[in-house]
């Protein structure tokens, strides 16, 4: 379809705040998000780019296309030992286009947490209310930073992406992701947190996936450091990693970052993050993310919390757990991955030094049906290594 073609585009072909997360509009929108939603830049350092050499392909392009047939994959970048061994783009996306990460944004926050911890700027054992006292009368009271990082805060919220009303719609309007209707009284992301007053089990119990918890952590980080979230991400991860392009993150009407889903990056830079993780958090021998933090992600997820939690039935065939916003496939050669709705993935296999970035615009937000071909691609590449 001629989405956003013409001067101006035909009304039926225009991407708007009302349709940008639906097909066919999302295939354009997901790599033009800042033209739809307000955003804040996550600056890179043009004088300190991690240059990526080219390596020999591990498998043929035809094999990759066959595995991903039937998916709405917009970009694939694979790094092996820090070299680009596969790179493909679809749906008009190019190597220079930042694409929305959806909930892989949460995983980026998990890495930033490790950077702040390593510099003495964050206390994981502190209650959330020590940073944000405004939460004292909410369901967050008594929860710690660590429990929020592991999605084990006992806060009631329905993560129903197909709901047409209720708290998740109010949440999206607060984030500037949905249009505001006449008569709406819309909070910002921070004041939305104060509306979450109902508990859902004890803090530190089961894995309970609540996206607003990650936005709250961005607020905690800002309070802990006195610096806005986009600038924290730039200072502690994006610049020292050597990102090739500036990233950006969507913000609400008062500048609050949608840390749970609004980060937008190029496929190459997402793959760089995976390569950094594979290499112990160091670039050219200089630590960006402490290796101890990455080891903690791999080894210290609570398996019982996962088994009792929200996603175990969806991924029952995998021996998984969750730690600091990352999913971990356990075993002798652990596989770490971030995952976002509509088909966003970053896989890091440290044993093989293999990073696989996949960006997509699947029509189905949950995209469970699309996880299998992505895992099939991972297994194909692992076998080739």
C-alpha positions in Angstrom: 0.0 0.0 0.0 1.2 3.6 -0.7 1.5 4.5 3.0 2.6 8.1 3.5 3.1 8.6 -0.2 2.1 11.8 -1.9 2.1 15.5 -1.0 0.0 15.2 1.1 -0.8 11.5 1.3 -4.3 10.4 0.7 -6.2 10.3 4.0 -6.6 6.5 3.8 -2.8 6.2 3.5 -1.8 8.5 6.4 -0.2 7.3 9.6 -1.9 8.8 12.6 -1.7 8.5 16.4 -4.9 6.4 16.1 -3.5 3.8 13.6 0.3 3.8 14.0 0.5 0.4 15.8 -1.7 -1.5 13.3 -0.9 -3.0 9.9 -0.3 -1.8 7.3 0.6 1.5 8.9 3.0 0.1 11.4 5.5 -1.1 8.7 6.1 2.6 8.1 5.4 4.0 11.5 7.8 1.7 13.5 10.8 3.4 11.9 9.3 6.9 11.8 8.0 7.0 15.4 9.3 10.5 16.2 7.1 11.9 13.4 4.1 10.6 15.4 4.9 10.8 19.1 7.0 13.4 20.9 10.5 12.1 21.7 13.8 12.9 23.4 17.2 12.2 21.8 19.6 9.7 23.2 22.8 11.2 21.9 25.7 9.2 20.6 29.4 10.3 20.2 30.3 10.7 16.5 34.0 10.7 17.4 33.7 7.4 19.3 31.8 5.0 17.0 32.4 1.3 17.4 33.3 0.5 13.8 32.0 -2.9 12.6 34.0 -4.9 10.1 32.3 -7.4 7.8 32.7 -11.1 8.2 31.8 -14.2 6.2 28.2 -15.1 6.2 27.2 -18.0 8.5 24.3 -19.1 6.4 22.8 -18.0 3.1 20.4 -15.1 2.7 17.9 -17.6 1.2 18.0 -19.7 4.4 17.3 -16.7 6.5 14.4 -15.6 4.2 13.0 -19.1 4.3 13.0 -19.2 8.1 11.4 -15.8 8.4 8.8 -16.3 5.6 5.4 -15.2 6.7 6.7 -12.8 9.3 6.7 -9.0 9.1 10.4 -8.6 9.8 11.7 -5.2 9.1 15.4 -5.7 9.8 17.9 -8.4 10.7 21.5 -7.7 11.8 23.8 -10.5 13.1 27.2 -10.0 14.6 29.6 -12.8 15.2 32.8 -11.9 17.2 31.8 -8.3 16.6 31.7 -8.5 12.8 28.6 -8.1 10.7 27.8 -11.5 9.1 24.2 -10.8 8.1 22.3 -7.6 7.4 18.8 -7.3 5.8 16.1 -4.6 5.6 12.5 -4.7 4.5 9.4 -2.4 4.4 11.4 0.6 3.4 13.6 0.5 6.4 17.4 1.4 6.0 20.5 0.9 8.1 20.2 4.5 9.3 16.6 4.3 10.5 15.9 4.0 14.3 13.1 1.4 14.8 11.0 1.2 17.9 12.0 -1.6 20.4 8.8 -1.9 22.3 9.6 -3.9 25.4 13.2 -4.5 24.4 13.4 -0.9 25.8 12.9 -2.5 29.2 16.0 -4.6 28.6 18.0 -1.4 27.8 16.9 0.0 31.2 18.1 -3.2 32.8 21.6 -2.6 31.4 21.5 1.1 32.5 20.6 -0.1 36.0 23.9 -2.1 36.1 25.8 1.0 34.9 24.3 3.2 37.6 24.9 0.5 40.3 28.5 0.1 39.3 29.1 3.9 39.7 27.4 4.0 43.1 24.4 5.9 41.9 21.7 3.4 42.7 20.8 1.2 45.6 19.0 -2.0 44.5 17.8 -2.9 48.0 16.3 0.5 48.7 12.5 0.8 48.7 11.1 2.6 45.6 9.5 5.1 48.0 12.9 6.2 49.2 13.4 7.7 45.7 9.8 8.6 45.0 8.0 9.3 48.2 4.8 10.1 46.3 4.3 6.3 46.0 3.6 5.9 49.7 -0.1 5.4 49.2 0.1 3.1 46.2 0.6 -0.6 45.7 4.3 0.1 45.2 4.8 0.7 48.9 7.2 -1.8 50.4 8.7 -2.9 47.0 12.4 -2.5 46.3 14.3 -1.4 43.2 15.5 -5.0 42.8 11.9 -6.4 42.9 10.8 -3.9 40.3 13.8 -4.8 38.0 12.8 -8.5 38.2 9.0 -7.8 37.6 8.2 -9.1 41.1 6.4 -6.0 42.4 2.9 -7.0 43.5 1.1 -4.3 41.6 -2.3 -5.0 39.9 -2.4 -4.1 36.2 -3.8 -5.9 33.2 -1.3 -6.1 30.4 -4.0 -6.7 27.7 -2.8 -5.3 24.5 -6.1 -5.8 22.7 -8.3 -4.1 25.3 -10.3 -1.1 24.1 -10.9 0.4 27.5 -9.6 0.3 31.0 -6.3 1.1 32.7 -4.1 0.1 29.7 -5.9 2.7 27.5 -5.4 5.3 30.2 -1.7 4.3 30.3 -1.3 4.7 26.6 -2.9 8.1 26.6 -0.7 9.2 29.5 2.3 8.1 27.4 1.1 10.1 24.3 0.7 6.8 22.4 -3.1 7.1 21.9 -5.2 10.1 20.8 -7.0 11.9 23.6 -10.8 11.9 23.2 -13.0 14.9 24.0 -13.7 15.1 27.7 -10.7 12.9 28.7 -8.8 13.9 31.8 -5.4 12.4 31.0 -2.5 11.9 33.5 1.1 12.0 32.5 3.2 8.8 33.1 4.3 9.9 36.5 0.9 10.8 37.8 -0.4 7.6 36.3 1.8 5.6 38.7 -0.2 7.1 41.6 -3.4 5.5 40.3 -1.9 2.0 40.8 -3.2 1.4 44.3 -4.4 -2.2 44.1 -1.9 -5.0 45.1 -1.6 -8.2 43.2 0.2 -10.6 45.6 3.3 -9.9 47.7 6.3 -8.0 46.6 9.1 -10.5 45.8 6.7 -13.2 44.8 5.9 -14.5 41.3 7.1 -12.9 38.0 4.3 -10.5 37.2 4.6 -8.5 34.0 3.5 -4.9 34.5 4.9 -2.4 32.0 4.3 0.8 34.1 6.8 -0.6 36.7 9.6 0.0 34.1 8.5 3.6 33.5 8.6 4.0 37.3 12.2 2.8 37.4 13.1 5.5 34.9 11.6 8.0 37.3 13.6 6.4 40.2 16.8 6.7 38.1 16.1 10.4 37.4 15.5 11.0 41.1 18.7 9.1 42.1 20.9 11.0 39.7 19.2 14.4 39.1 19.4 13.7 35.3 16.7 12.9 32.8 16.4 9.4 31.5 17.4 10.0 27.9 20.6 11.7 29.0 21.4 8.9 31.5 21.1 6.4 28.7 23.3 8.5 26.5 26.0 9.1 29.1 26.2 5.6 30.6 25.5 3.3 27.6 25.0 4.9 24.2 28.1 7.0 24.1 30.6 4.7 25.8 29.3 1.7 23.7 30.1 3.6 20.5 26.7 3.7 19.0 26.7 4.6 15.3 23.6 6.7 15.4 21.7 8.7 18.0 18.7 6.9 19.4 15.6 8.4 20.9 12.7 7.6 23.3 9.1 8.7 23.3 8.0 11.0 26.0 4.8 12.2 27.6 3.4 15.7 27.7 5.8 16.7 30.6 8.9 14.9 29.2 8.5 11.6 31.1 10.3 8.8 29.2 8.3 5.7 28.1 11.1 3.5 29.3 8.9 0.4 29.1 8.5 0.5 25.3 9.5 3.8 23.6 13.2 3.5 22.8 14.0 3.6 19.1 17.4 2.5 17.7 19.0 1.3 14.5 19.3 -2.5 14.0 23.1 -2.2 13.9 23.2 -0.4 17.3 20.8 -2.9 18.8 23.2 -5.7 17.6 26.1 -3.7 19.1 24.4 -4.0 22.5 24.2 -7.7 22.1 27.8 -7.9 21.1 28.8 -5.8 24.1 27.0 -8.3 26.4 28.7 -11.2 24.6 32.1 -9.6 25.3 31.5 -9.2 29.1 30.3 -5.7 28.9 33.6 -4.3 27.6 34.5 -2.5 24.4 38.1 -2.6 23.4 39.0 -3.8 26.9 37.2 -0.9 28.6 34.2 -1.7 30.7 30.9 -0.2 29.8 28.6 -2.6 31.7 30.2 -4.5 34.6 30.8 -8.1 33.9 29.4 -9.0 37.3 26.1 -7.4 36.4 25.8 -9.5 33.2 26.8 -12.6 35.2 24.0 -11.8 37.7 21.5 -11.6 34.8 22.6 -15.0 33.5 22.8 -16.9 36.8 20.5 -15.2 39.4 17.1 -15.3 38.0 14.5 -17.0 40.2 13.3 -20.1 38.4 10.4 -20.6 40.8 9.2 -17.1 40.4 9.1 -17.7 36.6 7.3 -21.0 36.9 4.6 -19.4 39.0 4.5 -16.3 36.9 2.7 -14.8 33.9 4.6 -16.2 31.0 5.6 -19.7 32.0 2.7 -21.3 30.1 3.5 -19.4 26.9 7.1 -20.6 27.0 6.7 -23.9 28.8 9.0 -25.7 26.3 12.0 -23.5 27.3 14.0 -23.7 30.6 13.8 -19.9 31.2 13.9 -17.3 34.0 13.9 -13.5 34.2 16.4 -11.1 35.7 16.8 -7.4 35.4 14.5 -7.1 32.4 16.1 -9.9 30.5 14.9 -13.4 29.6 17.5 -16.1 30.1 17.5 -19.6 28.6 19.4 -21.5 31.1 22.0 -24.2 30.5 25.7 -24.7 29.8 25.6 -22.1 27.0 22.9 -19.6 28.2 21.0 -17.5 25.7 19.9 -14.1 26.8 17.1 -12.2 25.1 15.0 -9.1 25.2 11.6 -9.3 23.6 9.0 -6.7 22.6 5.5 -6.8 21.2 5.0 -6.8 17.4 8.1 -8.9 17.0 11.2 -7.0 18.5 14.1 -9.2 19.7 17.7 -9.1 20.7 19.4 -12.4 21.3 22.9 -12.6 22.9 24.8 -15.9 23.0 28.0 -15.1 24.9 29.4 -18.7 24.5 29.4 -18.3 20.7 29.9 -14.4 20.7 26.7 -14.2 18.6 24.4 -11.2 18.6 21.1 -11.3 16.7 18.9 -8.2 16.3 15.4 -8.6 14.8 13.0 -5.7 14.3 9.5 -6.2 13.0 6.0 -4.8 12.5 3.9 -7.9 13.2 0.1 -7.2 13.2 -0.4 -9.3 16.3 1.0 -7.4 19.3 1.8 -10.5 21.4 3.2 -12.3 18.4 3.6 -15.7 20.1 3.2 -17.4 16.7 6.2 -15.3 15.5 8.5 -16.3 18.3 9.1 -19.8 16.8 10.6 -18.6 13.5 12.9 -16.2 15.4 14.1 -19.0 17.6 14.5 -21.2 14.5 16.8 -18.5 13.1 18.8 -18.4 16.3 19.2 -22.2 16.3 20.2 -22.1 12.6 22.9 -19.5 13.3 24.1 -21.2 16.4 24.5 -24.4 14.5 26.5 -22.6 11.8 28.9 -21.2 14.4 
